[in-house]
Amino acid sequence: MTGRIVRRLGLGVVTLLCVYALTFWMVIVVPGNPFASGDRAMPPEVRRALMARYDMDDNAAYFFQYLAGAVRLDFGPSFQYRDWTCTQIMAQSLPVSVALGLLAMLLAVLMGLPAGVYSAVRRDGWFDLATLSLVLVGISLPTFVIGSALLTVFAVYLQMFPIGGWGTLMQLPLPALTLATPFAAYIARLTRIGMLDVLSGDFIRTGMAKGLTRRAVIWRHAFGHAFLPVLSYLGPATAQAMTGSFVVEKVFGVPGIGQHFVDSALNLDRGLVLGTVLVFAGLIVTFNLLVDIVYGLIDPRISGTTA
């Protein structure tokens, strides 16, 4: 297990460097002036002076300077939010996105796992057909459509929840449910496929023949094996939910990191773009590593063969 973790950490570092290099290249080739504010034209000499001040006139120097700062969690100044550094912006907005993402993943697991299990147990029944239909809708519909529908029904017509914003408990359910819907649909699909494969195994028939109850066979024996593909999916999905909720945050006015990432991309705020991408990639690497550790604890064969 220790050797596996060390190898994963090494691959994670290489992955982060590759992500950073690719993002850096895409940022510097985009035309435009990262220091521009509004529609006022900036004199060329002023732009050159600012580029030289931040070492952005030399791409190689800027590459290593920004990377050295990112290692220290110093992502440099923001060129659009003049009174804030990129680190301050992310420190303020990232906890909001993390809270929203974790709540969404909790809802997704609570909805997706039981739906997938009972759909497999009642295969080809009305519950299975209804679940498959909802899964198809949840995976196919964009989150802005789901969010707009929920806002229209529960905020405008029924007036059960506020239209948007952040800071109160009543402002949590709609964005969390919107963000959770596609993840719940995919979890239900993975669980159903895994359960159908496990329920056809010989050890399930043996357990039933030995007199085990149907509930015990399903939840104690079949579910543990069927959950492994879902566990592999939860790592990157959780990271994506915490930092990739750009559309949901825009629809509901949630002051998370997604809004700042979209604005920084539109405004060519290079430091903030690079910082948010690195944070997102770091979370994916971290959660994949945690999934590998938990996977090894659940299935000792993995840790035994890769240690």
PyMOL commands that set and color helices and strands:
alter all, ss='L'
color gray80, all
select helices_A, chain A and resi 2-29+44-53+59-71+86-121+126-140+143-157+169-171+173-199+202-209+214-243+246-252+257-267+270-298+300-306
alter helices_A, ss='H'
color red, helices_A
deselect
rebuild
show_as cartoon
